Amino acid sequence: MSKALSGYRILDFTHVQSGPTCTQLLAWFGADVIKVERAGEGDATRGQLRDIPDADSLYFTMLNHNKRSITLDTKNPKGKQVLETLIKECDVLVENFAPGALDRMGFTWERIHELNPKMVVASVKGFGPGPYEHCKVYENVAQCAGGSASTTGFDDGPPMVTGAQIGDSGTGLHLALGILAALLQRQTSGRGQKVLAPMQDAVLNLCRVKLRDQQRLERTGVMKEYPQYPDTPFGDSVPRAGNASGGGQPGSILKCKGWETDPNAYIYFVNQGAVWEPICKVIGKEEWLTDPAYATPALRINQMKNIFSTVEEWTKTKTKFEAMDILNKFDIPCGPILSMKEIAEEPSLRETGTIVEVDHPVRGKYLTVGNPIKMSDSPTEVTRSPLLGEHTEEVLGQLGYSADQIADLRKDGVIS
Amino acid sequence: MSQNLPLAGIKIIDFTHVQAGPACTQLLAWFGADVIKVERPGSGDVTRSQLRDIPDADALYFTMLNSNKRSLTLDTKTPQGKEVLEKMIKDSDVMVENFGPGALDRMGFSWARIQELNPGMILASVKGFSDGHHYEDLKVYENVAQCAGGAASTTGFWDGPPTVSAAALGDSNTGMHLAIGILTAIMGRQKTGKGQKVAVSMQDAVLNLCRVKLRDQQRLDKLGFLKEYPQYPHGTFTDVVPRGGNAGGGGQPGWVLKCKGWETDPNAYIYFTVQDHAWAPICKALGREEWIDDPAYNTPDARQDKIFDIFATIEEWLKDKTKFEAVDYLRKFDIPCAPVLSMKELANDPSLRASGTIVEVEHKGRGDKYLTVGSPIKFSDMTPEIVASPLLGEHTDEVLAGLGYSKEQIAALHTAKAV
């Protein structure tokens, strides 16, 4: 079955996480992604956080499925020539170099546009234009600059980073969105353009509701759904809210049976107004149903700490799955805290293709996160990541280089 | 605005409400799509009235997630309402929904029926869990998705509870995934002429961002420890990826460190990364030149068992510097770091206003301007124009006229309470 992006060719200069997340997704939708790597070591993640000596690490294999790899010395004039040919033949160039690196290689936007006026040049950077635009940015630096750290964690503790890679993978996803939009625009405009996804901005996009809360705070001075209310005063900036739900329905993370030894024996519990009656019955607090202090959602906000600690007395007597089964019967919104081990072993996630087992000629089998975007007419087939330079000859052959020319390039150290 | 926006000419029927779907369709509207938000007459999207800051005016929860859309009120339970929807389906390119499982079918619009009306229609859906998952009937909220998707178990401290993230991994993030799927399906349709279904579940979207944690689970299974986690080398590992506090997580150790004023300012902190090839400049900046050549300090491996002592030394150095002073100084040496910016600081950041990431929007219903997060993605050949969210049903008559209904027919629909 043909895939949605079949026919599109991507010159992939990205490395590490943010760029590769983007290009891997496009490859899954059928684009031909040609990953250009430096001869010798290639993408640094091949050798980082290794679990098997001398084999590509999971850091690489889980972020580079379905791509082709060529090695190229872009400092060598002959390498630059190969690059020029690639630019003419590709639709998109994606990079996440440090600011200015592509320019210094001799490939400014103007030069690329001259070689191929239809090329989309897509970049991940740490910041957009401004005082920090030349700064090097990593995942957690982006989280701190984008508002996530200041609003994550508990208010009696420090700003917290999140295990979800919103700075890297999150930005890569935004870049993919931008690339597709630019390719669509190209169909009417006839020309390419630059697309930029700054990590600070991508993080902030995900923290949209915190900017909402900042404005509410400025106007009214309080936020009733935050755990600070009503006992602790608010400052002038959105505080950290611990595990409160942040939306219309109060929620919290509660201990379940076994929490003393299992760090994930917890459940997320939402005190939804519509199911207040079954909640009281399930936890054995029918008296709250006639207690005027608990009569409405607005009144219950003043009792929230007490309500959650009482519910927790009940959840502590059940495993997280037992608690879920009981609460689900009454449509009480809740969810288990799943550990990575439970997720890795979950059969449903294997069936939907969200977790996929992939075979690798050097490593053997490993698990990866497949494509979370499910399309009925463009199914994703996850194939393994490429070995370093695995497709150099194949790609050069397709670009029109003869066997002799390829041998010469190798002799000159332009390719490995 | 005279620019050919990427999605000019694309018509979207937007059945979504709250956050995940609206975040998606708002972005598509910014890229030029005509997004028609279909709302229930009377109340509309529940976020119009949730977390209100101004009585009787649409809440920021709504206005910040529904820019540039048109609003049509429609009662899809009535036969006339269903007829309007049929006309819209024939006339549109994409339908986006986040109903519970089976709701669209029960409305009389199965996928087969939709395809019959319009073979090119793309049906895009936000789900809590993927189709076929044993929790697929569960109502999923933001934090429930974070807990089911692996984020909560790997966020926070090892001696504290699983912690949710303020970033909307379950809602907005899922919306971004869905937008990617929709654009991909539009491009696919150009080849085949056919639409298709696109679906993203909140659990999967969270898990996609936690990819490196699945990486770490497998490394842990194989090796029994993870060198870059704070548990190494003095603590212990179990058989699941632990919470790592504020650790750097990749190849580079880092932590959130206190700056001057931290006792009273909850965000007087920076993120500091000990990047290997910045080690010498770091030592110089701290006045610890002796560490540059000391084998106990001058490689990443050597530093690992004393990394917290190193962070403590850096924190000592930071005591008399504000987060901005510290970052300005450290940047000179290419040390990857940033201040922990509060929402207030971000709201007032001139660079983010200049780049259009934070935008001031006029809204007639609220009586004054509000701030929103604009498109984080920047294009050299396209600048989205961000305008206010619609009032409830503001475009009902306009949309119906566009579908070919006459003034009398429109009046009849109002009388029948179908719109």
Interface residues (C-beta under 8 A of the other chain):
Chain A: S2 K3 A4 L5 S6 G7 V16 Q17 T21 L25 F29 A44 Q48 L49 D51 I52 L58 Y59 M62 L63 W109 F127 G128 P129 G130 P131 Y132 C135 K136 V137 Y138 E139 N140 V141 A142 Q143 C144 A145 G146 G147 S148 A149 S150 T151 T152 G153 F154 D155 G157 P158 P159 M160 V161 T162 G163 A164 Q165 I166 S169 G170 L173 H174 L175 A176 L177 G178 L180 A181 A182 L183 L184 Q185 T188 S189 R191 Q193 K194 V195 L196 A197 P198 D201 A202 V203 L204 N205 L206 C207 R208 V209 K210 L211 R212 D213 Q214 Q215 R216 R219 T220 M223 E225 G235 D236 S237 V238 P239 R240 A241 G242 N243 S245 G246 G247 G248 Q249 G251 I253 K255 P263 N264 Y266 I267 Y268 V270 N328 D331 P333 C334 G335 P336 I337 L338 S339 M340 K341 E342 I343 A344 S348 L349 E351 T352 T354 I355 Y366 L367 T368 V369 P372 I373 K374 M375 S376 D377 S378
Chain B: N4 L5 P6 L7 A8 V18 Q19 A23 L27 F31 V46 T47 Q50 L51 D53 I54 L60 Y61 M64 L65 F129 S130 D131 G132 H133 H134 Y135 L138 K139 V140 Y141 E142 N143 V144 A145 Q146 C147 A148 G149 G150 A151 A152 S153 T154 T155 G156 F157 W158 G160 P161 P162 T163 V164 S165 A166 A167 A168 L169 S172 N173 M176 H177 L178 A179 I180 G181 L183 T184 A185 I186 M187 G188 K191 T192 K194 G195 Q196 K197 V198 A199 V200 S201 Q203 D204 A205 V206 L207 N208 L209 C210 R211 V212 K213 L214 R215 D216 Q217 Q218 R219 K222 L223 K227 E228 T238 D239 V240 V241 P242 R243 G244 G245 N246 G248 G249 G250 G251 Q252 G254 V256 K258 P266 N267 Y269 I270 Y271 T273 Q275 R331 D334 P336 C337 A338 P339 V340 L341 S342 M343 K344 E345 L346 A347 D349 P350 S351 L352 A354 S355 T357 I358 Y370 L371 T372 V373 P376 I377 K378 F379 S380 D381 M382
